């Protein structure tokens, strides 16, 4: 069984990271995996909560999901890297899913998405993730990738502060078979509830369209920071 390194980027996630890590710890156990939290300079109790829950904490010299995930990957020991957001829960038995996919020859893959709230638009957005298109692949769905493939492609683009997950998935799919796993990661709808579900979905759609149209990261980040709260890029 290949060792799996579970890598979580974190910034001020003290409210929920302990519970998530304890859930992951039950799955990991002694099954040849490691649990890494890559902190981006949190000012709350994120680090203390992560250590208490039994994770290894790394302190990234740069804040930002792409930079933190790359930093975690460089320090990981596993043959398979599994990138997971700090407010997302993979389904029970997820390690077996990842290992089976790798054994079948897939270089990378992700789960479908589910939300912890039942708003109709969130249910529809989650339902759409069953389709195999790259434009429907986002970080909340988590991502597994063979370590050697990740290194070959140079990891996440650290010049990207938004859409970094989708950009990497596009490169991964061009190089190796990509597996869309049939179960779902359940992610928090907290940002939707804070900003309004319809409003935030509209903002995310606008940012995605502008990204595909070639708008610069500088303008996308400024739009994100102006419209979305809390801003935890």
KOLNU-553969 format. One record per atom (N, C-alpha, C, O): residue in one letter; x, y, z. Coordinates in steps of 0.2 Angstrom, whole numbers, padded with zeros to 4 digits, always signed. Example, Ala and Ser with C-alpha at 12.3 -4.5 7.8 and 13.67 -1.06 7.14 Angstrom:
<recs>
A+0066-0028+0039/A+0062-0022+0039/A+0066-0016+0039/A+0071-0017+0042/S+0064-0011+0035/S+0068-0005+0036/S+0064+0000+0039/S+0067+0006+0040/
</recs>
This chain:
<recs>
X+0004-0006+0000/X+0000+0000+0000/X+0004+0006+0000/X+0009+0007+0004/X+0004+0011-0005/X+0008+0017-0005/X+0006+0021+0001/X+0000+0022+0003/X+0011+0025+0004/X+0010+0029+0009/X+0006+0036+0006/X+0008+0038+0001/X+0001+0038+0010/X-0002+0044+0008/X-0001+0050+0012/X-0001+0049+0019/X+0001+0055+0010/X+0002+0061+0014/X-0004+0066+0013/X-0005+0068+0007/X-0007+0067+0018/X-0013+0071+0018/X-0011+0078+0020/X-0008+0079+0025/X-0012+0083+0016/X-0009+0090+0016/X-0015+0095+0017/X-0018+0096+0012/X-0015+0099+0022/X-0020+0104+0023/X-0017+0111+0024/X-0013+0112+0028/X-0019+0115+0019/X-0016+0122+0020/X-0021+0126+0026/X-0027+0124+0025/X-0018+0130+0030/X-0023+0133+0035/X-0021+0140+0036/X-0015+0142+0036/X-0026+0144+0038/X-0025+0151+0040/X-0031+0153+0044/X-0036+0153+0042/X-0030+0153+0051/X-0035+0155+0055/X-0041+0151+0055/X-0047+0153+0054/X-0040+0144+0056/X-0045+0139+0055/X-0046+0136+0062/X-0048+0130+0062/X-0045+0139+0068/X-0045+0136+0074/X-0052+0134+0076/X-0053+0129+0080/X-0057+0137+0073/X-0064+0135+0075/X-0066+0128+0073/X-0070+0125+0076/X-0063+0125+0068/X-0065+0119+0065/X-0059+0114+0064/X-0061+0108+0063/X-0053+0116+0064/X-0048+0111+0061/X-0047+0105+0066/X-0045+0100+0064/X-0048+0106+0073/X-0047+0101+0077/X-0051+0095+0076/X-0049+0089+0076/X-0058+0097+0075/X-0063+0092+0074/X-0061+0088+0067/X-0062+0082+0067/X-0059+0092+0062/X-0058+0088+0056/X-0051+0084+0056/X-0052+0078+0054/X-0046+0086+0060/X-0040+0082+0061/X-0042+0076+0065/X-0039+0070+0063/X-0046+0076+0070/X-0048+0070+0074/X-0051+0065+0069/X-0050+0059+0070/X-0056+0068+0065/X-0059+0063+0060/X-0054+0060+0055/X-0054+0054+0054/X-0049+0064+0053/X-0044+0061+0048/X-0040+0056+0052/X-0038+0051+0049/X-0038+0058+0058/X-0034+0053+0062/X-0037+0046+0063/X-0033+0041+0063/X-0043+0046+0064/X-0047+0039+0064/X-0046+0035+0058/X-0045+0029+0058/X-0046+0039+0052/X-0045+0036+0046/X-0038+0033+0045/X-0036+0028+0042/X-0033+0038+0046/X-0026+0037+0045/X-0024+0031+0050/X-0021+0026+0047/X-0024+0032+0056/X-0022+0027+0061/X-0015+0024+0060/X-0011+0029+0059/X-0014+0018+0059/X-0007+0015+0058/X-0007+0013+0050/X-0003+0008+0049/X-0011+0016+0046/X-0011+0013+0039/X-0006+0016+0034/X-0007+0017+0028/X+0000+0018+0037/X+0005+0021+0032/X+0004+0027+0029/X+0005+0028+0023/X+0001+0032+0033/X+0000+0039+0031/X+0002+0044+0036/X+0003+0042+0041/X+0003+0050+0033/X+0004+0056+0038/X+0000+0061+0037/X-0004+0062+0031/X-0001+0065+0042/X-0006+0071+0042/X-0002+0077+0043/X+0001+0078+0048/X-0002+0082+0038/X+0002+0088+0038/X-0002+0094+0038/X-0007+0094+0033/X-0002+0099+0042/X-0005+0105+0042/X+0000+0110+0040/X+0005+0111+0044/X-0001+0114+0035/X+0004+0119+0033/X+0001+0126+0034/X-0004+0128+0031/X+0003+0129+0040/X+0000+0135+0042/X+0003+0141+0038/X+0009+0141+0037/X-0001+0146+0037/X+0001+0152+0033/X+0002+0158+0038/X+0001+0164+0035/X+0004+0157+0044/X+0004+0163+0049/X-0002+0164+0053/X-0003+0170+0054/X-0005+0159+0055/X-0012+0161+0058/X-0010+0165+0065/X-0005+0164+0068/X-0015+0169+0066/X-0015+0173+0072/X-0020+0170+0078/X-0020+0173+0083/X-0023+0165+0076/X-0028+0162+0081/X-0024+0155+0084/X-0018+0155+0084/X-0028+0151+0086/X-0026+0145+0089/X-0025+0139+0084/X-0025+0133+0087/X-0025+0140+0078/X-0024+0135+0073/X-0019+0130+0074/X-0020+0124+0074/X-0013+0133+0075/X-0007+0128+0076/X-0008+0124+0083/X-0007+0118+0083/X-0010+0127+0088/X-0011+0123+0094/X-0016+0118+0093/X-0015+0112+0096/X-0022+0119+0090/X-0027+0114+0089/X-0024+0109+0085/X-0026+0103+0086/X-0020+0110+0080/X-0018+0105+0075/X-0013+0100+0079/X-0013+0094+0078/X-0009+0103+0083/X-0004+0099+0087/X-0008+0095+0092/X-0006+0089+0093/X-0013+0098+0095/X-0016+0094+0100/X-0020+0088+0096/X-0021+0083+0100/X-0022+0089+0090/X-0026+0084+0087/X-0021+0078+0084/X-0023+0074+0080/X-0014+0079+0084/X-0010+0074+0082/X-0007+0075+0075/X-0004+0071+0073/X-0008+0081+0072/X-0005+0083+0066/X+0002+0085+0066/X+0004+0088+0071/X+0006+0084+0061/X+0012+0088+0060/X+0011+0095+0057/X+0008+0095+0052/X+0014+0100+0061/X+0013+0107+0058/X+0019+0109+0055/X+0024+0109+0058/X+0018+0112+0049/X+0023+0115+0045/X+0022+0123+0045/X+0016+0124+0044/X+0027+0127+0045/X+0026+0134+0045/X+0028+0136+0038/X+0034+0137+0037/X+0024+0138+0033/X+0025+0140+0027/X+0028+0147+0027/X+0026+0151+0030/X+0034+0148+0023/X+0037+0155+0023/X+0032+0160+0019/X+0033+0166+0020/X+0028+0157+0015/X+0023+0161+0011/X+0016+0159+0013/X+0014+0153+0013/X+0011+0164+0013/X+0004+0163+0014/X+0001+0163+0007/X+0003+0166+0002/X-0004+0158+0007/X-0007+0157+0000/X-0008+0150-0001/X-0003+0146+0000/X-0014+0147-0004/X-0015+0140-0004/X-0009+0137-0008/X-0007+0132-0006/X-0008+0140-0014/X-0003+0137-0019/X+0004+0136-0015/X+0007+0131-0015/X+0006+0141-0012/X+0013+0141-0009/X+0013+0136-0003/X+0018+0133-0002/X+0007+0136+0001/X+0007+0132+0007/X+0007+0125+0004/X+0010+0120+0007/X+0003+0123-0001/X+0002+0116-0003/X+0009+0114-0006/X+0011+0108-0005/X+0012+0118-0010/X+0019+0116-0012/X+0024+0115-0007/X+0028+0110-0007/X+0024+0119-0002/X+0028+0118+0004/X+0027+0112+0008/X+0031+0108+0009/X+0020+0110+0009/X+0019+0104+0012/X+0021+0098+0007/X+0023+0093+0010/X+0020+0098+0001/X+0022+0093-0004/X+0030+0092-0003/X+0032+0086-0004/X+0034+0097-0003/X+0041+0096-0002/X+0043+0093+0004/X+0048+0089+0004/X+0039+0093+0009/X+0041+0090+0016/X+0037+0083+0017/X+0039+0080+0022/X+0033+0082+0012/X+0029+0075+0013/X+0033+0069+0012/X+0038+0070+0008/X+0032+0064+0015/X+0035+0057+0014/X+0031+0053+0009/X+0034+0048+0007/X+0025+0054+0008/X+0021+0049+0005/X+0022+0049-0003/X+0024+0053-0006/X+0020+0043-0006/X+0021+0042-0013/X+0015+0045-0016/X+0015+0046-0022/X+0009+0046-0012/X+0003+0049-0015/X+0002+0055-0011/X+0002+0055-0004/X+0001+0061-0014/X-0001+0067-0010/X-0008+0068-0011/X-0011+0068-0016/X-0011+0070-0005/X-0019+0071-0005/X-0020+0078-0002/X-0019+0079+0004/X-0022+0083-0006/X-0023+0090-0004/X-0030+0091-0002/X-0035+0089-0006/X-0031+0094+0004/X-0038+0094+0007/X-0039+0101+0010/X-0034+0103+0014/X-0044+0104+0009/X-0046+0111+0012/X-0047+0109+0020/X-0049+0104+0022/X-0046+0114+0024/X-0047+0114+0031/X-0054+0114+0033/X-0055+0113+0039/X-0059+0114+0029/X-0066+0114+0031/X-0069+0109+0027/X-0076+0109+0026/X-0066+0104+0024/X-0069+0099+0020/X-0067+0092+0023/X-0062+0090+0025/X-0073+0087+0023/X-0072+0081+0025/X-0073+0076+0020/X-0078+0075+0016/X-0067+0072+0018/X-0068+0066+0014/X-0072+0061+0016/X-0073+0060+0022/X-0075+0056+0012/X-0080+0051+0015/X-0076+0046+0018/X-0070+0045+0017/X-0079+0042+0023/X-0076+0037+0026/X-0073+0032+0021/X-0076+0030+0016/X-0067+0029+0023/X-0063+0025+0019/X-0060+0028+0013/X-0058+0024+0008/X-0059+0034+0013/X-0056+0038+0007/X-0049+0035+0006/X-0047+0036+0000/X-0045+0033+0010/X-0038+0031+0009/X-0038+0025+0004/X-0034+0024+0000/X-0043+0020+0005/X-0044+0015+0001/X-0046+0017-0006/X-0044+0014-0011/X-0050+0022-0007/X-0052+0025-0013/X-0046+0027-0017/X-0045+0026-0023/X-0042+0031-0014/X-0036+0034-0017/X-0031+0029-0019/X-0028+0029-0025/X-0030+0024-0015/X-0025+0018-0016/X-0027+0014-0022/X-0023+0012-0026/X-0034+0013-0022/X-0037+0009-0028/X-0036+0013-0034/X-0034+0010-0039/X-0037+0019-0034/X-0037+0023-0040/X-0029+0023-0043/X-0028+0022-0049/X-0025+0024-0038/X-0018+0024-0040/X-0016+0017-0043/X-0012+0016-0048/X-0018+0012-0040/X-0016+0005-0042/X-0019+0003-0049/X-0017-0001-0053/X-0025+0007-0051/X-0028+0006-0057/X-0025+0010-0063/X-0027+0010-0068/X-0019+0014-0061/X-0016+0018-0066/X-0017+0025-0066/X-0014+0028-0071/X-0021+0028-0062/X-0023+0035-0062/X-0017+0039-0059/X-0015+0037-0054/X-0016+0044-0062/X-0010+0049-0060/X-0013+0054-0054/X-0009+0056-0050/X-0019+0055-0055/X-0022+0060-0051/X-0030+0060-0051/X-0032+0056-0055/X-0033+0063-0046/X-0040+0063-0046/X-0043+0067-0040/X-0040+0070-0036/X-0050+0067-0040/X-0053+0070-0035/X-0060+0067-0034/X-0062+0063-0037/X-0063+0070-0028/X-0070+0067-0027/X-0075+0072-0030/X-0073+0078-0032/X-0081+0070-0030/X-0087+0075-0031/X-0088+0079-0025/X-0084+0078-0020/X-0092+0084-0025/X-0093+0089-0020/X-0100+0088-0017/X-0105+0087-0020/X-0100+0089-0010/X-0107+0090-0007/X-0106+0096-0002/X-0100+0097+0001/X-0111+0099+0000/X-0111+0104+0005/X-0115+0102+0011/X-0119+0098+0011/X-0113+0105+0017/X-0116+0104+0023/X-0122+0108+0025/X-0125+0108+0030/X-0125+0111+0019/X-0131+0115+0020/X-0135+0113+0013/X-0133+0111+0008/X-0142+0113+0014/X-0146+0111+0009/X-0149+0116+0004/X-0154+0114+0001/X-0147+0122+0004/X-0149+0126-0001/X-0149+0124-0008/X-0145+0120-0010/X-0155+0125-0012/X-0156+0122-0018/X-0150+0123-0023/X-0148+0119-0027/X-0147+0129-0023/X-0142+0131-0027/X-0135+0127-0025/X-0131+0126-0030/X-0134+0126-0019/X-0128+0122-0017/X-0129+0115-0019/X-0124+0112-0021/X-0135+0113-0018/X-0137+0106-0021/X-0135+0105-0028/X-0133+0100-0031/X-0138+0110-0032/X-0137+0110-0039/X-0129+0110-0041/X-0127+0107-0045/X-0126+0115-0038/X-0118+0116-0039/X-0115+0109-0038/X-0110+0107-0041/X-0117+0106-0032/X-0113+0100-0030/X-0115+0094-0035/X-0111+0090-0037/X-0121+0094-0038/X-0124+0089-0043/X-0119+0090-0049/X-0118+0085-0052/X-0118+0096-0051/X-0114+0097-0057/X-0107+0094-0057/X-0104+0092-0062/X-0104+0093-0051/X-0097+0090-0050/X-0097+0083-0052/X-0091+0080-0052/X-0102+0080-0054/X-0102+0073-0056/X-0100+0072-0064/X-0098+0067-0066/X-0099+0078-0067/X-0097+0078-0074/X-0090+0079-0074/X-0087+0082-0070/X-0087+0076-0080/X-0079+0076-0080/X-0075+0082-0082/X-0070+0081-0084/X-0079+0087-0083/X-0076+0093-0086/X-0071+0097-0081/X-0072+0097-0076/X-0065+0099-0084/X-0060+0102-0080/X-0063+0109-0077/X-0061+0111-0072/X-0068+0112-0081/X-0070+0118-0078/X-0075+0117-0072/X-0076+0122-0068/X-0076+0111-0070/X-0080+0109-0064/X-0076+0107-0058/X-0078+0104-0053/X-0069+0107-0059/X-0064+0105-0054/X-0062+0111-0050/X-0059+0115-0052/X-0063+0110-0043/X-0061+0115-0038/X-0058+0112-0032/X-0059+0106-0031/X-0055+0116-0028/X-0051+0114-0023/X-0055+0111-0017/X-0053+0106-0014/X-0061+0113-0017/X-0065+0110-0011/X-0067+0102-0013/X-0069+0099-0008/X-0066+0100-0019/X-0067+0093-0020/X-0061+0089-0018/X-0061+0082-0019/X-0055+0092-0015/X-0049+0089-0014/X-0046+0086-0020/X-0049+0086-0025/X-0039+0084-0019/X-0036+0082-0025/X-0030+0077-0023/X-0026+0078-0018/X-0030+0071-0026/X-0024+0067-0025/X-0020+0066-0031/X-0023+0067-0037/X-0014+0065-0030/X-0009+0065-0036/X-0003+0061-0034/X-0001+0061-0028/X+0000+0057-0039/X+0006+0054-0037/X+0012+0059-0036/X+0012+0064-0040/X+0016+0058-0031/X+0021+0062-0030/X+0025+0064-0036/X+0027+0070-0037/X+0027+0059-0039/X+0032+0060-0045/X+0029+0064-0050/X+0032+0068-0054/X+0022+0063-0051/X+0019+0067-0057/X+0018+0074-0054/X+0019+0079-0058/X+0017+0075-0048/X+0016+0082-0045/X+0023+0086-0046/X+0023+0092-0048/X+0029+0082-0044/X+0035+0085-0045/X+0037+0087-0052/X+0040+0092-0054/X+0035+0082-0057/X+0037+0083-0064/X+0033+0089-0066/X+0036+0093-0071/X+0027+0091-0064/X+0024+0097-0067/X+0025+0103-0063/X+0023+0108-0065/X+0030+0102-0058/X+0031+0108-0054/X+0026+0111-0049/X+0027+0116-0046/X+0021+0106-0047/X+0017+0108-0042/X+0012+0114-0044/X+0011+0115-0050/X+0009+0117-0039/X+0004+0122-0040/X+0008+0128-0042/X+0014+0130-0041/X+0005+0132-0046/X+0008+0139-0049/X+0007+0144-0043/X+0001+0146-0042/X+0013+0146-0040/X+0012+0150-0034/X+0011+0157-0036/X+0010+0162-0032/X+0011+0159-0043/X+0009+0166-0045/X+0001+0166-0045/X-0001+0172-0046/X-0002+0161-0044/X-0010+0161-0044/X-0013+0161-0037/X-0011+0157-0033/X-0017+0166-0035/X-0020+0166-0029/X-0027+0164-0029/X-0031+0162-0024/X-0030+0164-0035/X-0037+0161-0037/X-0036+0156-0043/X-0032+0157-0047/X-0040+0151-0043/X-0041+0146-0048/X-0035+0142-0049/X-0033+0139-0054/X-0031+0142-0043/X-0024+0138-0044/X-0026+0130-0044/X-0022+0127-0047/X-0031+0128-0041/X-0033+0121-0042/X-0035+0119-0049/X-0033+0114-0051/X-0039+0123-0052/X-0041+0121-0059/X-0035+0122-0064/X-0035+0118-0068/X-0031+0126-0063/X-0025+0127-0067/X-0021+0121-0067/X-0018+0118-0072/X-0020+0118-0061/X-0016+0112-0060/X-0019+0106-0063/X-0016+0102-0066/X-0026+0105-0061/X-0030+0100-0064/X-0029+0099-0072/X-0028+0094-0075/X-0029+0105-0075/X-0029+0105-0082/X-0022+0102-0084/X-0022+0099-0089/X-0017+0104-0081/X-0010+0101-0083/X-0010+0094-0081/X-0006+0090-0085/X-0013+0092-0075/X-0012+0085-0073/X-0016+0081-0079/X-0014+0075-0081/X-0022+0083-0081/X-0026+0079-0086/X-0022+0078-0092/X-0023+0074-0096/X-0018+0083-0094/X-0014+0083-0100/X-0008+0078-0100/X-0006+0076-0105/X-0007+0075-0094/X-0001+0071-0093/X-0003+0064-0091/X+0001+0059-0092/X-0008+0063-0088/X-0010+0056-0085/X-0017+0056-0084/X-0021+0060-0084/X-0020+0049-0084/X-0027+0048-0083/X-0029+0051-0076/X-0026+0051-0071/X-0035+0054-0076/X-0038+0058-0070/X-0044+0054-0068/X-0049+0053-0072/X-0045+0053-0062/X-0050+0049-0059/X-0055+0053-0055/X-0053+0056-0050/X-0061+0054-0058/X-0067+0057-0054/X-0070+0052-0050/X-0074+0048-0052/X-0069+0052-0043/X-0071+0047-0039/X-0079+0048-0038/X-0081+0053-0038/X-0082+0042-0037/X-0090+0042-0037/X-0093+0045-0030/X-0099+0047-0030/X-0089+0045-0025/X-0092+0048-0019/X-0090+0055-0018/X-0087+0058-0023/X-0092+0058-0012/X-0091+0066-0012/X-0088+0068-0006/X-0088+0065+0000/X-0084+0073-0006/X-0081+0077-0001/X-0087+0082+0002/X-0090+0085-0002/X-0088+0082+0008/X-0093+0087+0011/X-0089+0093+0014/X-0085+0092+0018/X-0090+0099+0011/X-0087+0105+0013/X-0092+0110+0016/X-0098+0109+0015/X-0089+0114+0020/X-0093+0119+0024/X-0096+0124+0019/X-0092+0127+0014/X-0102+0126+0020/X-0105+0132+0016/X-0104+0138+0020/X-0108+0143+0019/X-0100+0139+0025/X-0099+0145+0029/X-0099+0151+0025/X-0102+0156+0027/X-0094+0151+0020/X-0093+0157+0016/X-0100+0159+0012/X-0101+0165+0011/X-0103+0154+0010/X-0110+0156+0007/X-0115+0159+0011/X-0118+0164+0010/X-0115+0156+0017/X-0120+0159+0022/X-0118+0166+0024/X-0122+0170+0026/X-0111+0167+0025/X-0109+0174+0026/X-0110+0179+0021/X-0111+0185+0022/X-0110+0177+0015/X-0111+0182+0009/X-0117+0181+0005/X-0119+0186+0001/X-0121+0176+0007/X-0127+0175+0003/X-0126+0170-0002/X-0121+0171-0006/X-0130+0165-0002/X-0129+0159-0007/X-0129+0161-0014/X-0124+0160-0018/X-0134+0164-0016/X-0135+0166-0023/X-0129+0172-0025/X-0126+0171-0030/X-0128+0176-0021/X-0123+0182-0022/X-0117+0179-0023/X-0113+0180-0028/X-0115+0174-0018/X-0108+0172-0019/X-0107+0167-0025/X-0102+0167-0028/X-0112+0163-0026/X-0111+0159-0032/X-0110+0163-0038/X-0107+0161-0043/X-0114+0169-0039/X-0113+0173-0044/X-0106+0176-0045/X-0103+0177-0050/X-0103+0178-0039/X-0097+0180-0039/X-0092+0175-0041/X-0087+0177-0045/X-0092+0169-0038/X-0088+0164-0040/X-0088+0162-0048/X-0083+0161-0051/X-0094+0163-0051/X-0095+0161-0058/X-0092+0167-0062/X-0089+0166-0067/X-0093+0173-0059/X-0089+0179-0063/X-0082+0178-0063/X-0079+0179-0068/X-0079+0177-0057/X-0072+0176-0057/X-0069+0170-0061/X-0064+0171-0065/X-0073+0165-0062/X-0071+0159-0066/X-0071+0161-0073/X-0067+0160-0077/X-0076+0165-0075/X-0077+0167-0082/X-0071+0172-0084/X-0069+0172-0089/X-0070+0177-0079/X-0065+0181-0081/X-0058+0178-0081/X-0054+0180-0085/X-0057+0173-0077/X-0051+0169-0077/X-0050+0166-0084/X-0045+0166-0087/X-0055+0162-0086/X-0055+0159-0093/X-0054+0164-0099/X-0052+0162-0104/X-0056+0170-0097/X-0056+0175-0103/X-0049+0179-0102/X-0047+0183-0107/X-0044+0177-0098/X-0038+0179-0098/X-0036+0185-0093/X-0031+0188-0094/X-0041+0187-0089/X-0040+0193-0084/X-0034+0191-0080/X-0034+0185-0077/X-0030+0196-0078/X-0024+0195-0074/X-0026+0193-0067/X-0032+0194-0064/X-0022+0189-0063/X-0023+0187-0056/X-0024+0194-0052/X-0027+0194-0047/X-0020+0199-0053/X-0020+0205-0049/X-0028+0208-0049/X-0030+0209-0044/X-0031+0208-0055/X-0038+0210-0055/X-0043+0205-0052/X-0047+0207-0049/X-0041+0199-0053/X-0046+0194-0050/X-0045+0194-0042/X-0050+0194-0039/X-0039+0195-0040/X-0038+0195-0033/X-0042+0201-0030/X-0045+0201-0025/X-0041+0207-0033/X-0044+0213-0031/X-0052+0212-0031/X-0055+0215-0026/X-0054+0209-0036/X-0062+0208-0036/X-0064+0204-0030/X-0069+0205-0027/X-0060+0198-0029/X-0062+0194-0024/X-0061+0197-0017/X-0066+0197-0013/X-0056+0201-0016/X-0055+0204-0009/X-0061+0210-0008/X-0063+0211-0003/X-0063+0213-0014/X-0068+0218-0013/X-0075+0215-0012/X-0079+0218-0008/X-0076+0209-0015/X-0083+0207-0014/X-0085+0201-0009/X-0090+0201-0007/X-0079+0198-0007/X-0080+0192-0003/X-0078+0193+0004/X-0072+0195+0005/X-0082+0191+0009/X-0080+0191+0016/X-0082+0185+0019/X-0088+0183+0018/X-0078+0182+0024/X-0071+0184+0026/X-0067+0182+0020/X-0067+0177+0017/X-0062+0187+0019/X-0057+0185+0014/X-0051+0181+0017/X-0047+0184+0021/X-0050+0175+0015/X-0045+0171+0018/X-0041+0168+0013/X-0038+0162+0013/X-0040+0172+0007/X-0035+0170+0002/X-0028+0168+0005/X-0024+0166+0001/
</recs>
